[in-house]
């Protein structure tokens, strides 16, 4: 598709640029409801995680516009129904019920934090719906109602980065810090297991509430811990406050390295690149990934969202998930959750990050682990990268291997 500008995108979508919903338009003719497929868009436009989720919302709309411009799905245009859960798990649950019951959407593209996913999961499971989940997470979940398209699990984020900190940087004393909810605590659990295997010492494991902005005491605690490397699972706009406090107290990431599981180009832009320069991040995607698909993706998103916008791992996974859902629905000839889940296993998509394939065993994604180092311009130099996508093992923390699966949605071995 020739890259349209934002106004053209919105025309194809039928979404008013200044509002959340409008009649679906294709050309000059308003489409009737029966000529469209409603799809739920559930990313926070307000609250502590809106710093990331606003762009995830935009990327979902861009992907839908691309699909609609090519004829839609099963001859029908996709009609986005947008809800703002405001970064509150209870509101995610309420909005998910509204989308599934009132709007009758067959799929919800949504959620960023584990807390939000956990709030939505019972709704889609009870209503035979489907959540397409884009974010890297702590694993230990197996559901027929979630397509984990583009979302990394710990073996794809930690098994590359923590040994790299020891073997490449020569670090041995790790301080783990995170926001206080399931994802950071789950990542810490797996990190400790890995550290024990490779002979690294965990000298700290500390948390502050999601959205917390006062980090002076925590940074002082890190400084007095004897740590020679920090691993951050801090989430949302707390990332900005944490990095700024580290710099304000004089820390140099070349002397005390910081590696994160969550910090992306969008948080770096918000804090100012000078606060992140020299820090590391382990994710499958960075804006600097050198593929033809990514160059086209970055160009298209800047035309859609504005020339100063940046791409990042969470929104790239949103883009991948929307397209893979559409591919599976087309293959199945049906948009129902059961049909899509039955068709999606083994499907591959040439995503901006590279080839992404859905594992038919667990509905997670084969992804390529990468480590990026933050530059002065807010982008990341890729300093380590696997040669091919890695099998997703959501239960690696309890010994799951490629040959011995724990999660099998076709007959869960739980």
N, C-alpha and C positions, 0 to 999 in steps of 0.2 A: 504494500500500500504506500502510495506517495504520502510523505509526512504532512498532514494538514496542520494548520495552526489551531490554537485553542478554540476559537469561535467555530471552526469547521468541526472539530471534535465534538463540541457540545451540541451542534446541530445533528450530527449523526446519532448521538446518545439520546437526544431529546431532553437534556437536562439544562435548565436555565443557569447561566453562568453566575447569577447572583443568588440562586436559591438551591433548594435540595431536590425539588421534583418539578416536573412539567410534563405535558403530554408528549408521548414519543413521536418524533418527527422523522420522516425519511423523505428527503426532497421537500415538496410543498404539501404533502398529504399527511394528515394526522392518522396514525395507525390505531385501529380498534384494539381493545385489550386482548381479544382472542388471537390477534396477529402477533402478539409479543409473548416473551417468556420473562416473568418477573424474577429478578435475582436480588438477594439481600446483600447490602454493603454495610458492614458493621465495624467501622473503625472510629476511634475517638477523635472528634474535631475540637474538643475542649478537654481540659484537665491535664494531669501531669505527664501522660504519655502521648498527648497530642503532638508533642515535638517531633515524634516519629510517625504517628498514625495519620496525620493530615496528608502526608505524601503517599502513604499506603492507599488511602482513599483515592487520591488523584490517579495513582497508577492502576488501580482497579478500573476506574472509569476510562482510562486510556486504552487498556486491553479490551474492554467491552466495545469501545468505539472501533478498534481495529477489526474485531470479530464481526460487528454489525456492517462495517464497510465491505466486508467480503461475503455478505449474504446472511449473516447471523448463524443460528444453530437450528438445524432441521427446518430451514426455510422461514424461521421466525426471528425477529429482532429481539435482542436482549434488552430488558427494561430495568435499569437499576433502581432499587428502592433503598434510599439512603437513610440510615438512622445514626444518631450520635449517642454512644453510650457513656460519654463524658468521663472516661477513665475509671468508672466505678463498676466492680463486678456485678453488683445487684442490678444495675441498669443494663448491663450486657444481657443478663438473663431475661429481664423484662422486654427488652427490644427484640431479643431472639424469639420469644413467644409471640410477640406482635407480628414479626415477619413470617413465621411459620403458620400461625393460625389465621390472622386477618389478611395478610398479603399473599399467603399460599405460595411462598417461594420454594422451589425445589432444592435450592442451595443458598448457603450464606457464605460469602467471602468476608472473613472477619477475624478479629481478635489479634492482640499483640503479646500480652502477658499471659503466663500460665494461669494466673488468677481469673482472667477473663475467659480463657478457654474452658477452665473447669466450671465456670458459671454457665456457659452456653452448652456444654456437652450433654447434660441431662435433658435439655430441651430438645435437641436434635435427635437424641437417641429415643426419647419417648414418642416423638412425632414422626419417626422414620425419615428424618431430614438428613442433610449432609452439611458439614462445616468444612470448608477448604481453608486450612490453617497454614500460614506462611512463615511462622517465626521459629528460629532455632529454640530448642527447649531441653529440659532436663531428662527427657525420656521416661521410661517406666509407665507407658500408656499404650493400650492396644484397643482400638475401637473400629467397628465397621462403619461408624457414622462420621469419621474424620478422614479426609484426604490430606496427608502431610506433604503437600507438594512444595518442594523447595526448602523445607524446614530441616535444618541440621539437628542431629542428636549428638550426645556427648562424644561418642567414638569418632565423630567427624569434626569435632571442635577441640577436644581436649587431648586425645591420643596423639595428635600431631604437635600441639603447642607446648604442653608441659614438658615432654622429653626434649623438645627443641630448646626450651629455656635452660635446661641443664646441659645438654650436649653442645649447643652452639654458643650460648652466652656464658656458660660455666657457673650458673647459679644453683644454689643448694638449699636456701632457706626462704620458703614461700609464705607470704601473708595473703590470705584470702579475704576479700571484703565484698559485701553485696547489699542489695536492698532486701528487706525482710519479708520474703514470701517464698513460695515453693521452688521457683526456678533457681534463684541463687543458692538456696540451701541444697537442692538436688545436684547442682553443678559442683558445689563444694564437696559433697559426699563422694562423687566420682573422682574429683581431683585428689582427694586424700588417698583413695585407693591406688591411683596411679603413682602418686608421690612415694607411697610405701614400696611399690614394686621397683622403682628406679633409684631409691635411696635419697630422695629429697625430704627435707624436714618441713612440716607445716608449723610455723611459729605463731600463727594467728588465724582466727576464723570469726569474723565480726560482721554485724549487720546493723543497718539503720532503716527506719521506715521508708517505704516507697514515697517519693516526693520530698524527702528530707533535704534541707538546704544548708544546715549548719554542720560542717565537716571538720572544724578545727580540732576537736578532741580526738576524733578518729585518726586524723592525719598524724597527730602527736603520738598516738598509740602505735601506729605503724613505724614511726621513726625510732621509737624506743624498743621495738620488738627484736631487733637484730636481723630483720629480714634483709635479704639481698635482692629480692624481686617481689613484685606485687601482682596478684591476679585479681582482676575486678569483674564482678558480676553485678555492678551497680546499673540501675535501669532508669530510663526516662530522663526528666530534666534534672534529677539528682546527679547525673553524670557531669553536667556542666559545673555544678557547685563543687563536686569532688575534685575534678581536675584543676579548677581554679585555685582551690585551697592548697593542693599539693604545690603548685607553682608559687603561690603567695608565701608558703613556708620555705621556699628556696630549694625544692627538690628538682634534681636534674635527671631526666629519664635515661640519660646515657650512663649515669652512675648507679641509680636505683631504677632498673627497668620496670615498666608497668605494661602488663599484657591484659587485654580485656576480651570478654566474650560478647559484649553488647555494643560497644561504642562504634558508631558508624560516621560516615561523612556528614550526616545531617546534624548530629550532636557536636561534631568538631566545628562545623560552621557556626552553630549557636554559641559555643564557648569562646570562639576565636582560635584560629589554627595555632597560634603561638603557645597556647596552653597544652595542646596535645602533641606538639612536634616531638618526634623521637620515641613515642609510645607505640606499642604493638597491639594488634587485634587479630583474633583468629575467627575467620568467617569464610564461607564459600564464595562470596562475591565482594568485589570492590569496583568503584567506577573506572579504575584503571585496568581492569581485565582486558587483555588484548585479543578480542575476537571480533569478527565482522558483525556478528549479531549484537554485541555490546555497543559498538560504535553507532549502529543504527538505533539502538534502544536509547542511548544517552541523547542523541540528536533529537529523537522523537519526543522524549520527555521534556527536554528544554523548550521545544516548540510548544508543547502542551501546557507546561506549568510555569514557564518563564526562563529567560536565559541565565538567571542567577541560581536556578534550582540545581540540586545535586541528586544523583542516584545513590542508592545504598542497598544493603543486603535484604532488609525486610521488604522493601517495595519491589525489588527484583523478584523475590519469591512470590509476592502477590501476583505480579505479571505472569510468572510461570504457572501459578496455580489456576488462574482464570483461563489461560489458554489450554491447559491440560484437562480441565473440567470440560471445556467445549469440545476438545478432541474425543474424550471418552463418551460424551453424550451423542456426538455424531456417529461414533463407532457402534454404540448400543442402539441407536435409533430411538432413544427415550431419555428424558431428563430426570427420571426418578432416581432416588438415592441408590436403590438396589441395582438398577441397570447400570448406572455410572460406575459404581464400585466393582461390578462384575466385569466391566470392560476396561478399566483403567490400568490394571496390572500389566506390567511390561511395556506400557506406552512410553515413548521417549519424545522429548521436546528440545529443539536447539535453542536453549535459553541464552540470555546474555552472558551468563557465567560459563557456558559450555553445555554439553549434553547432560540432561537430567532425565533419569528413568525412574518410573514408579516400581518399587519392589512389590510383586504380586503377593508375597507372603504377609507383609505388614502395612501396606499403603504408605510407606515412607519413601524417601527419595535417595537414589544414588547421587552423591554430591562430591565435588572436588575440594578437599581441605586446602586452605590457603592461610598464610600469615602476612599481614600488611604492616608496614611501618609508616607512621604519620609524617608527612612532609610539611614544609613551611606554608604551602599553598592550600593545606587542608585535605589533600588527596593522600593516597597510600601507595608506597612502593611495595610491590609483592616480593617478599624476601624468601618465601618458602612456598612450595606448591607441589601437591601430589601429581604424579604423571597421568593418573586416570581417576574417575569417580570411585568413591569408597562405599561399600555396602553399608546400609543403615542398620544399626543394631541398637534399638531403643532400650534394651535391657542389658547392655554391656556392663553396667554397674553390678549385675548379679551373675556375670559369667556367660552371657549370651555370646555365641560365635556364629559365623556364617554357616557352619555345619550343624550347629545345635541351637535352633531357634526357640525362643520363648514366646514371642508374639507371632501368632498365625491367625489372621482374621478369618481364614477359611475354616478354621477349627482351632480356636486359640488354645495354645499349649500352656495355659496359665494355671 
